[in-house]
Amino acid sequence: MSAPRTIIVAGAGIGGLTTSLALAAKGFRVINLEKAERLEEAGAGLQLSPNASRVLIDLGLAGRLAQRAIVPDAVTVMSARTGRALVRLPLGDAAGARAGAPYWVIHRADLQAALEAQVNAHPSIDLRLGCRFEDFANDVHGVSIGHRCRAERRQDSALALIGADGIWSTVRGKLFPTAQPRFSGLIAWRGTVEAKALPQRAALAGVQLWMGPDAHLVVYPISGGRLVNLVAIVADDWRREGWSAPGDARDIQRRFAAAGWASAARLLIDSVENWKRWALFAMPDGGVWTAGSTALLGDAAHGMLPFAAQGAGMAIEDAAVLAKCLGESHGADASNAALPVAASLQRYAQARSARVARVQRLARQNGGIYHLKGPIALARDLAMQALGGERLLARQNWIYDWRA
Ligand SMILES: Cc1cc2nc3c(=O)[nH]c(=O)nc-3n(C[C@H](O)[C@H](O)[C@H](O)COP(=O)(O)OP(=O)(O)OC[C@H]3O[C@@H](n4cnc5c(N)ncnc54)[C@H](O)[C@@H]3O)c2cc1C
């Protein structure tokens, strides 16, 4: 049997690790199950906007992250047709000061390593690698959770179970078997290249977003500027589950050449030797995230297209709100101890659903706008230039200014 105030979190991705830290900060004991034997890099770079970096800083991660993250000077929107900059959205320290927290770009492995180190240093968190969540049943303590650690089947009781086990969530499969991710018809090619391998004219101090017909390309520095991260999004019907199928460099090079992309973009594409492909799946908007003493979080609840760069950001926000709601009713300093766990989890889902659905919609809209072609693409370019970088950036304030 587990100690009182124990919560089990299934999945130790960015969402699960942040949730463990946020719950532990409210006085809970946390068991964090992760099926992988080691937490390894899943993907390459990640943009973390102030709404997310603020939560991580509040959890005490500033020291571990600031030395590894880069503050990009701007997001520069580039035309795949002309190779020229269309508009520059200024970030840098000024944008961070306005929002009260930095805009970071970081290697996922660096973020995951910082979170794991913080989790391992916390006496109330038991991170169990190589342990796969299998099933659960309601019991007198809340939930009884069955999991398999290597060959051994184990059972633990907890106040609540949080499914942070990603877009192919087993917890969601048990709770809501008909809620399934849908294929978007798009795939992401991801790769990195040593910055010093690029010609001087390709040097990057910020994020570049290249827009072209039926495709876009995002490029930014990571790992203290040593590496450059590339994500190319193209239409395709290849739809394998998972995160790391290799891609043939010649295939992606040919696509961008055939579509007439400017040489500066193709130079970046051609510089990457090892590509990985991800088929982009998303959960439908407005799903149900909680039942009884169990709740979903991050991609398990609302896996979205990555075109607002907010999937991890929303998982991090979820973690802060979930810990706040559970902390108020069952934490070390509970102010509303009469509230059952199930009601606290419902408050969490209610607090999150409208905002997350708005971000899911924005991500889809962005994808449509980035991939326009023909005269309407020219009209888009002119409209963006007329609006200007400052005003385009201000349109994101509702995302960046969020607080738990
Ligand atoms: C191309 C691309 C670019 C992106 N760029 C950005 C960006 O710039 N900014 C941003 O904020 N977001 C971005 N995202 C989104 C972001 O990567 C995801 O939203 C985020 O990683 C989700 O985190 P998670 O913890 O919810 O899920 P995951 O990262 O999928 O973690 C789930 C964890 O659960 C584990 N697990 C699964 N099943 C079980 C089980 N049965 N038992 C135990 N453990 C289990 C898995 O091994 C995994 O470790 C991008 C996504 C893509 C595809």
Ligand as a Chemical Component Dictionary entry (heavy atoms), coordinates in Angstrom:
data_LIG
# 
_chem_comp.id                   LIG 
_chem_comp.type                 NON-POLYMER 
_chem_comp.pdbx_formal_charge   0 
_chem_comp.three_letter_code    LIG 
# 
loop_
_chem_comp_atom.comp_id 
_chem_comp_atom.atom_id 
_chem_comp_atom.alt_atom_id 
_chem_comp_atom.type_symbol 
_chem_comp_atom.charge 
_chem_comp_atom.model_Cartn_x 
_chem_comp_atom.model_Cartn_y 
_chem_comp_atom.model_Cartn_z 
_chem_comp_atom.pdbx_ordinal 
LIG C1  C1  C 0 7.949 18.320 -35.170 1  
LIG C2  C2  C 0 7.507 18.771 -33.818 2  
LIG C3  C3  C 0 7.960 19.989 -33.309 3  
LIG C4  C4  C 0 7.511 20.448 -32.062 4  
LIG N1  N1  N 0 7.955 21.648 -31.594 5  
LIG C5  C5  C 0 7.481 22.116 -30.418 6  
LIG C6  C6  C 0 7.921 23.379 -29.915 7  
LIG O1  O1  O 0 8.756 24.055 -30.514 8  
LIG N2  N2  N 0 7.407 23.812 -28.720 9  
LIG C7  C7  C 0 6.487 23.078 -28.014 10 
LIG O2  O2  O 0 6.039 23.521 -26.944 11 
LIG N3  N3  N 0 6.074 21.869 -28.467 12 
LIG C8  C8  C 0 6.543 21.363 -29.630 13 
LIG N4  N4  N 0 6.143 20.140 -30.081 14 
LIG C9  C9  C 0 5.183 19.353 -29.278 15 
LIG C10 C10 C 0 5.860 18.606 -28.130 16 
LIG O3  O3  O 0 6.940 17.844 -28.612 17 
LIG C11 C11 C 0 4.870 17.684 -27.457 18 
LIG O4  O4  O 0 3.636 18.327 -27.282 19 
LIG C12 C12 C 0 5.393 17.265 -26.070 20 
LIG O5  O5  O 0 6.621 16.607 -26.207 21 
LIG C13 C13 C 0 4.380 16.373 -25.370 22 
LIG O6  O6  O 0 4.900 15.974 -24.127 23 
LIG P1  P1  P 0 4.172 14.836 -23.282 24 
LIG O7  O7  O 0 4.990 14.692 -22.032 25 
LIG O8  O8  O 0 2.726 15.126 -23.167 26 
LIG O9  O9  O 0 4.277 13.513 -24.171 27 
LIG P2  P2  P 0 5.558 12.692 -24.641 28 
LIG O10 O10 O 0 6.722 13.594 -24.853 29 
LIG O11 O11 O 0 5.106 11.852 -25.774 30 
LIG O12 O12 O 0 5.919 11.774 -23.384 31 
LIG C14 C14 C 0 5.164 10.638 -23.048 32 
LIG C15 C15 C 0 6.040 9.686  -22.225 33 
LIG O13 O13 O 0 5.229 8.619  -21.753 34 
LIG C16 C16 C 0 5.932 7.409  -21.893 35 
LIG N5  N5  N 0 4.942 6.321  -21.957 36 
LIG C17 C17 C 0 4.106 6.013  -22.979 37 
LIG N6  N6  N 0 3.314 4.982  -22.642 38 
LIG C18 C18 C 0 3.652 4.637  -21.362 39 
LIG C19 C19 C 0 3.188 3.648  -20.439 40 
LIG N7  N7  N 0 2.196 2.780  -20.759 41 
LIG N8  N8  N 0 3.759 3.567  -19.209 42 
LIG C20 C20 C 0 4.763 4.422  -18.866 43 
LIG N9  N9  N 0 5.249 5.370  -19.704 44 
LIG C21 C21 C 0 4.691 5.484  -20.922 45 
LIG C22 C22 C 0 6.738 7.603  -23.172 46 
LIG O14 O14 O 0 7.837 6.693  -23.219 47 
LIG C23 C23 C 0 7.161 9.060  -23.035 48 
LIG O15 O15 O 0 8.382 9.184  -22.317 49 
LIG C24 C24 C 0 6.600 19.655 -31.311 50 
LIG C25 C25 C 0 6.167 18.422 -31.805 51 
LIG C26 C26 C 0 6.623 17.980 -33.040 52 
LIG C27 C27 C 0 6.137 16.666 -33.558 53 
# 
loop_
_chem_comp_bond.comp_id 
_chem_comp_bond.atom_id_1 
_chem_comp_bond.atom_id_2 
_chem_comp_bond.value_order 
_chem_comp_bond.pdbx_ordinal 
LIG C1  C2  SING 1  
LIG C2  C3  SING 2  
LIG C2  C26 DOUB 3  
LIG C3  C4  DOUB 4  
LIG C4  N1  SING 5  
LIG C4  C24 SING 6  
LIG N1  C5  DOUB 7  
LIG C5  C6  SING 8  
LIG C5  C8  SING 9  
LIG C6  O1  DOUB 10 
LIG C6  N2  SING 11 
LIG N2  C7  SING 12 
LIG C7  O2  DOUB 13 
LIG C7  N3  SING 14 
LIG N3  C8  DOUB 15 
LIG C8  N4  SING 16 
LIG N4  C9  SING 17 
LIG N4  C24 SING 18 
LIG C9  C10 SING 19 
LIG C10 O3  SING 20 
LIG C10 C11 SING 21 
LIG C11 O4  SING 22 
LIG C11 C12 SING 23 
LIG C12 O5  SING 24 
LIG C12 C13 SING 25 
LIG C13 O6  SING 26 
LIG O6  P1  SING 27 
LIG P1  O7  DOUB 28 
LIG P1  O8  SING 29 
LIG P1  O9  SING 30 
LIG O9  P2  SING 31 
LIG P2  O10 DOUB 32 
LIG P2  O11 SING 33 
LIG P2  O12 SING 34 
LIG O12 C14 SING 35 
LIG C14 C15 SING 36 
LIG C15 O13 SING 37 
LIG C15 C23 SING 38 
LIG O13 C16 SING 39 
LIG C16 N5  SING 40 
LIG C16 C22 SING 41 
LIG N5  C17 SING 42 
LIG N5  C21 SING 43 
LIG C17 N6  DOUB 44 
LIG N6  C18 SING 45 
LIG C18 C19 SING 46 
LIG C18 C21 DOUB 47 
LIG C19 N7  SING 48 
LIG C19 N8  DOUB 49 
LIG N8  C20 SING 50 
LIG C20 N9  DOUB 51 
LIG N9  C21 SING 52 
LIG C22 O14 SING 53 
LIG C22 C23 SING 54 
LIG C23 O15 SING 55 
LIG C24 C25 DOUB 56 
LIG C25 C26 SING 57 
LIG C26 C27 SING 58 
# 
